[in-house]
Amino acid sequence: MSLLARARVQVLTDQVADQIAAGEVVERPASVVKELVENALDAGARAVRVELEDGGKVLIRVSDDGSGMDRDDARLALQRHATSKIRTAVDLIGVETFGFRGEALPAIASVSRFELETTEGDGAGATRLRVSGGKLEATEDTARQRGTTVTVRGLFYNTPARRKFLRASATETRAALEAVTALALTRPDVAFSVTSDDRVVLDCPPAPRLIDRARALWGADLADSLLEVAHRAG
């Protein structure tokens, strides 16, 4: 008789379940960047900064000046299915945020050395949470301006089978940059910057028009060759 035939049904541990769930959200550093930048935009950020080291394999840091969280909400945000974006299934109709599943932060934290710094500002104290492999290790007071910074170190350090599928640093950097570029096109009113190994690879101030954002992203030659089209259906 095979092992599968003899195996009894059992509930996976939270750690294993979180690492499996991470596979739905985190494929590579660019996935982390996309999720964190989307969260920043949903929080009302007017400026988003992305820092990468070694294509995001060593470090990913996303900082914003959005609404931030108090300590209780910050701790809740690290639990699966915790979200501020929906309350009932009816809210899924016409959802206007980038995301709502409440999976990104706990999934990322389960496969990295993770740090969250956040505050609502206006004199409120800031909180720093440190998580390693999905386990909360410390909750600390800190100081910062309004907004949130998420730092992800050693992505997939505890799942080496997945880490080995990461590509060369230049490839991972390019994928992360493409993710930010796509989001920057959706929000020309927001400033975006990306640094890779301390080198600025994207620096876009707020733009009054979409074509101005395209010019900042791709240069005047390409932007000036585009034709503006306006159409809406449905």
Solvent accessible surface area in square Angstrom, and as a share of the most:
residue,aa,sasa,rsa
1,M,176,0.79
2,S,67,0.43
3,L,137,0.68
4,L,161,0.80
5,A,67,0.52
6,R,134,0.49
7,A,67,0.52
8,R,209,0.76
9,V,155,0.89
10,Q,149,0.66
11,V,145,0.83
12,L,95,0.47
13,T,87,0.51
14,D,119,0.62
15,Q,107,0.47
16,V,63,0.36
17,A,27,0.21
18,D,29,0.15
19,Q,40,0.18
20,I,103,0.52
21,A,5,0.04
22,A,0,0.00
23,G,44,0.42
24,E,121,0.54
25,V,13,0.08
26,V,0,0.00
27,E,133,0.60
28,R,63,0.23
29,P,0,0.00
30,A,12,0.09
31,S,20,0.13
32,V,0,0.00
33,V,0,0.00
34,K,91,0.39
35,E,39,0.17
36,L,6,0.03
37,V,0,0.00
38,E,14,0.06
39,N,48,0.25
40,A,2,0.01
41,L,6,0.03
42,D,44,0.23
43,A,35,0.27
44,G,42,0.40
45,A,0,0.00
46,R,128,0.47
47,A,43,0.34
48,V,4,0.02
49,R,122,0.44
50,V,1,0.00
51,E,32,0.14
52,L,3,0.01
53,E,75,0.34
54,D,52,0.27
55,G,1,0.01
56,G,1,0.01
57,K,31,0.13
58,V,72,0.42
59,L,12,0.06
60,I,0,0.00
61,R,59,0.22
62,V,4,0.03
63,S,26,0.17
64,D,15,0.08
65,D,53,0.28
66,G,0,0.00
67,S,49,0.32
68,G,14,0.13
69,M,46,0.20
70,D,64,0.33
71,R,86,0.31
72,D,102,0.53
73,D,71,0.37
74,A,0,0.00
75,R,104,0.38
76,L,93,0.46
77,A,20,0.16
78,L,30,0.15
79,Q,103,0.46
80,R,91,0.33
81,H,126,0.56
82,A,29,0.22
83,T,44,0.26
84,S,93,0.60
85,K,56,0.24
86,I,38,0.19
87,R,181,0.66
88,T,79,0.46
89,A,80,0.62
90,V,108,0.62
91,D,56,0.29
92,L,79,0.39
93,I,146,0.74
94,G,62,0.60
95,V,54,0.31
96,E,169,0.76
97,T,49,0.29
98,F,80,0.33
99,G,25,0.24
100,F,63,0.26
101,R,118,0.43
102,G,17,0.16
103,E,11,0.05
104,A,14,0.11
105,L,19,0.09
106,P,10,0.06
107,A,2,0.02
108,I,0,0.00
109,A,3,0.02
110,S,1,0.01
111,V,0,0.00
112,S,0,0.00
113,R,122,0.45
114,F,5,0.02
115,E,34,0.15
116,L,0,0.00
117,E,31,0.14
118,T,0,0.00
119,T,1,0.00
120,E,82,0.37
121,G,9,0.09
122,D,148,0.77
123,G,85,0.82
124,A,49,0.38
125,G,68,0.65
126,A,5,0.04
127,T,5,0.03
128,R,63,0.23
129,L,0,0.00
130,R,88,0.32
131,V,7,0.04
132,S,26,0.17
133,G,9,0.09
134,G,39,0.38
135,K,147,0.62
136,L,67,0.33
137,E,104,0.47
138,A,20,0.15
139,T,44,0.26
140,E,50,0.23
141,D,114,0.59
142,T,32,0.18
143,A,93,0.72
144,R,69,0.25
145,Q,159,0.71
146,R,113,0.41
147,G,0,0.00
148,T,17,0.10
149,T,16,0.09
150,V,9,0.05
151,T,4,0.02
152,V,1,0.01
153,R,101,0.37
154,G,16,0.15
155,L,1,0.00
156,F,1,0.00
157,Y,71,0.27
158,N,42,0.22
159,T,19,0.11
160,P,96,0.60
161,A,65,0.51
162,R,63,0.23
163,R,79,0.29
164,K,149,0.63
165,F,153,0.64
166,L,24,0.12
167,R,151,0.55
168,A,68,0.53
169,S,36,0.23
170,A,70,0.54
171,T,35,0.21
172,E,2,0.01
173,T,19,0.11
174,R,131,0.48
175,A,18,0.14
176,A,1,0.01
177,L,47,0.23
178,E,108,0.48
179,A,19,0.14
180,V,1,0.00
181,T,20,0.12
182,A,57,0.44
183,L,12,0.06
184,A,0,0.00
185,L,50,0.25
186,T,74,0.43
187,R,62,0.23
188,P,29,0.18
189,D,49,0.25
190,V,0,0.00
191,A,24,0.19
192,F,3,0.01
193,S,27,0.17
194,V,1,0.00
195,T,19,0.11
196,S,8,0.05
197,D,86,0.45
198,D,145,0.75
199,R,156,0.57
200,V,93,0.53
201,V,37,0.21
202,L,16,0.08
203,D,101,0.52
204,C,1,0.01
205,P,84,0.53
206,P,78,0.49
207,A,15,0.12
208,P,124,0.78
209,R,139,0.51
210,L,103,0.51
211,I,42,0.21
212,D,30,0.16
213,R,0,0.00
214,A,5,0.04
215,R,81,0.30
216,A,52,0.40
217,L,26,0.13
218,W,117,0.41
219,G,32,0.31
220,A,49,0.38
221,D,134,0.69
222,L,82,0.41
223,A,1,0.01
224,D,98,0.51
225,S,88,0.57
226,L,89,0.44
227,L,156,0.78
228,E,156,0.70
229,V,116,0.67
230,A,103,0.79
231,H,157,0.70
232,R,221,0.81
233,A,82,0.63
234,G,126,1.21
